[in-house]
Amino acid sequence: MGWLSPHGATAVGSELWIGGLLEGVGGLLIILGLFTTVTAFILCGEMAVAYFQHHAPNGMWPISNGGELAVLCCFVFLYLVTRGGGAWSLDHLLRKSPR
């Protein structure tokens, strides 16, 4: 049985392992609001790859091929790329100029 994986043990460097690493570290960075735009850009790309590799071959529309969550996450991350972390993010605190 693999650690936190329904697919069993995953080999280091495999696609599933890299995806888990990106989502784990990237999710933590997004929650903290640290390097938000760069992290969201990488995760947006990861979700697009996940959709086109695993869902799109099963049909054209996300609702029929089970890829609606991947598409939703992709667009949420794309929104974060354009808007940034916001006023409560660590990015905002680090950019604040002292008065």
Wavefront OBJ file of the C-alpha trace (Angstrom):
o trace
v 0.000 0.000 0.000
v 1.393 3.361 -0.986
v 1.557 6.369 1.276
v -1.455 8.627 0.613
v -2.016 6.975 -2.748
v -4.938 4.810 -3.835
v -2.701 3.401 -6.593
v -0.218 1.689 -4.290
v 3.440 2.579 -3.936
v 4.628 5.150 -6.449
v 8.137 5.270 -7.847
v 10.133 8.405 -7.136
v 10.176 10.536 -10.269
v 7.071 8.970 -11.794
v 4.285 11.145 -13.188
v 2.046 10.385 -10.209
v 4.843 11.208 -7.759
v 5.678 14.505 -9.491
v 1.990 15.457 -9.570
v 1.653 14.711 -5.870
v 4.731 16.752 -5.077
v 3.513 19.708 -7.152
v 0.076 19.607 -5.578
v 1.380 19.176 -2.035
v 4.045 21.881 -2.098
v 2.071 24.121 -4.445
v -1.067 23.819 -2.341
v 0.841 24.831 0.768
v 2.361 27.832 -1.022
v -1.065 28.905 -2.341
v -2.584 28.635 1.145
v 0.221 30.754 2.589
v 0.076 33.183 -0.314
v 3.793 32.855 -0.957
v 5.021 33.076 -4.585
v 1.345 32.915 -5.533
v 1.489 33.899 -9.198
v 4.400 31.601 -10.074
v 2.961 28.684 -8.106
v -0.510 29.147 -9.582
v 0.973 29.275 -13.093
v 2.759 25.949 -12.554
v -0.324 24.331 -11.026
v -2.529 25.676 -13.822
v -0.250 23.958 -16.328
v -0.292 20.765 -14.287
v -4.088 20.706 -14.285
v -4.195 21.313 -18.039
v -1.794 18.409 -18.601
v -3.831 16.207 -16.261
v -7.019 17.013 -18.148
v -5.626 16.450 -21.635
v -3.723 13.278 -20.727
v -6.291 11.527 -18.571
v -9.744 12.950 -19.289
v -9.884 14.341 -22.835
v -9.285 10.930 -24.501
v -12.584 9.766 -22.933
v -14.687 12.443 -24.611
v -14.787 16.087 -25.584
v -16.726 17.672 -22.718
v -15.498 17.696 -19.099
v -18.910 16.774 -17.698
v -18.992 13.593 -19.795
v -15.358 12.524 -19.334
v -15.046 13.170 -15.577
v -12.607 16.044 -15.944
v -14.699 18.862 -14.516
v -12.589 19.156 -11.348
v -9.350 19.383 -13.334
v -10.821 22.122 -15.552
v -12.214 23.997 -12.544
v -8.851 23.887 -10.748
v -7.076 24.980 -13.922
v -9.254 28.087 -14.210
v -9.047 28.877 -10.487
v -5.254 28.756 -10.720
v -5.381 30.894 -13.864
v -7.431 33.443 -11.911
v -4.783 33.438 -9.160
v -2.080 34.009 -11.782
v -3.831 37.196 -12.877
v -4.941 38.471 -9.445
v -2.135 37.382 -7.108
v -2.434 36.369 -3.490
v -4.436 39.299 -2.171
v -4.136 41.512 0.865
v -3.745 38.702 3.407
v -1.009 36.816 1.570
v 2.631 36.593 2.577
v 3.480 38.078 -0.820
v 1.620 41.237 0.164
v 3.354 41.417 3.543
v 6.794 40.980 1.958
v 6.154 43.716 -0.635
v 4.839 46.234 1.858
v 7.186 49.176 2.168
v 7.978 50.261 5.744
v 6.749 53.743 6.660
l 1 2 3 4 5 6 7 8 9 10 11 12 13 14 15 16 17 18 19 20 21 22 23 24 25 26 27 28 29 30 31 32 33 34 35 36 37 38 39 40 41 42 43 44 45 46 47 48 49 50 51 52 53 54 55 56 57 58 59 60 61 62 63 64 65 66 67 68 69 70 71 72 73 74 75 76 77 78 79 80 81 82 83 84 85 86 87 88 89 90 91 92 93 94 95 96 97 98 99
